[in-house]
Amino acid sequence: MRSLIKHLGLATLLATAMPAQAHKLWLLPSHTAVSEPQWITVDASISNEIFGFERAYPVDGVEVTGPDGKPAAVDHVTQMHTRSVFDVELEQEGSYRIAVAKPGYFLMYEVDGERKRGRGNDVDKMLAELPKNASNVKLMEVHNRLETFVTLGAPNKTALEPTGKGLELEMLTHPNDLYAGETSRWRLLVDGKPAPELKVELVPGGTRYRDSQEDWSVTSDKKGVVEITWPSAGRYFLEIGTSDNKTVHKKAEQRRLQYLGTFEVLPM
């Protein structure tokens, strides 16, 4: 367990365990709309400042879905000190979903009154490595979904279809069709079903140049739909979090779900 904590880093464990943390997890594509086939680059980091590189977020599980619903080419996946980076090939016209979905487990316990914690995917190994004198053991399932979207030429929605797993957005308005002053409509889903009364938090990029976050929130209606009016052009970070007891592992007491998205809003 000690080696697990050392490998992942305490900041990563804290940032990935709970929503609404000071540290944010995000993907940032170099482009969200292009007119001809090309490679784009995507960064992934954990930071207090939105879209400011601080600590690399692992992207070994990145999945890119092409306009035909099939996997698209990914290359140069690299984890550096302050960010992870990878390239995506846009060769087929339409829209691409770029996602890092990381199900895992978060373990909290005490040893001689001292609080300990760890995170990993092999829950049975984590439990087996617990010290014999561990007390107040709590196991939580954590499902993080980081997403962004890129379109080559004319947009389509094949790659945008929900997977039916965890917390997702159903894109009633195409994510590459957002304009300053206009309102987009999205439906929040948990395991494919509408999720009412969930708070969606939004933060515009460029926080280092402002005295305040200028963040705001909207709440999904009884059908799970949120309406977001974009105040100005730029890139935005979106965060949604919820929890339930629909765990897979019988020893997990709670399931924590997060959706974290990056969207670009264009000027009118």
Residue, then its C-alpha position, 0 to 999 in steps of 0.5 A: m500500500r505504501s508503494l501505491i501511495k508513493h507511485l500515485g502521489l497524494a495530490t492525485l489521490l485527493a483530486t481523483a477521490m472527490p468532486a468539487q476539490a481545489h484541484k481540477l482534472w482536465l483535458l485540453p485539446s490544441h484544436t476543437a474544430v479543423s477544416e482538413p485532416q491532421w493530428i491534434t495534441v491533447d494535454a491532461s493535468i491536475s491543477n488549481e488553475i484551470f488549464g494551467f499545468e501543475r501535475a500530470y494526470p495519467v492517460d494510459g486509458v485514453e479512448v478516442t471514438g471516431p465519427d463512425g463510432k470506431p476507435a481513432a488513432v492515438d500516438h505519442v502517449t507520454q506522461m511528463h512532470t506537469r502534464s500528460v500528452f498524446d496526439v489524435e489523428l483526425e482523418q475522417e470527417g465528423s466529430y470525435r469523442i476524446a475520453v479518459a474513463k478511470p474506474g478505480y477504488f479509494l481506500m481510507y483507514e487508520v493505523d494507530g490513530e493515523r489516517k491512511r489512504g490509497r487508490g488503485n484498480d486492483v481492489d482485492k490486492m489493496l485489501a490484502e495489503l492492509p496492515k493487520n492492525a488497520s481500523n475504520v476501513k472504508l472502501m469507495e468506488v470512484h468513476n471519473r470521466l474526462e471528456t472533450f470533443v473535436t470535429l473535422g469538417a461537418p459535425n455528427k453525433t455518432a461518437l457522442e452517443p452515451t455509453g450507459k456507464g457512470l455519469e455522462l452528458e447526452m449532447l442535445t446541443h452538439p459540443n462543437d456548436l457552442y456560441a457566446g450568448e447562446t444557450s445549449r441543452w444537455r441531459l445528465l445521465v447516470d448509468g444511461k438514465p436521466a439524473p435530475e437535480l444535479k449541480v453542474e459547475l462551470v469555470p471559464g479558462g484564463t483564471r490566472y488573469r482574473d481576481s475571481q474564478e467567475d464560476w457559476s452553476v446550473t442544476s438539471d431539471k426533473k428530466g435531467v436537462v440543463e440549459i447553459t448560456w455561455p457568457s463569452a467566447g473561450r474555453y470552459f471547464l465543466e464539473i459534475g459530481t454525485s454518489d450512490n450505493k450502486t457499487v460493484h464490489k461488495k465491500a465498497e460502501q459508496r460509488r462516487l461519480q464525476y464528469l469533467g469536460t472541456f468545451e470551446v465556445l466560439p464568438m458570434 
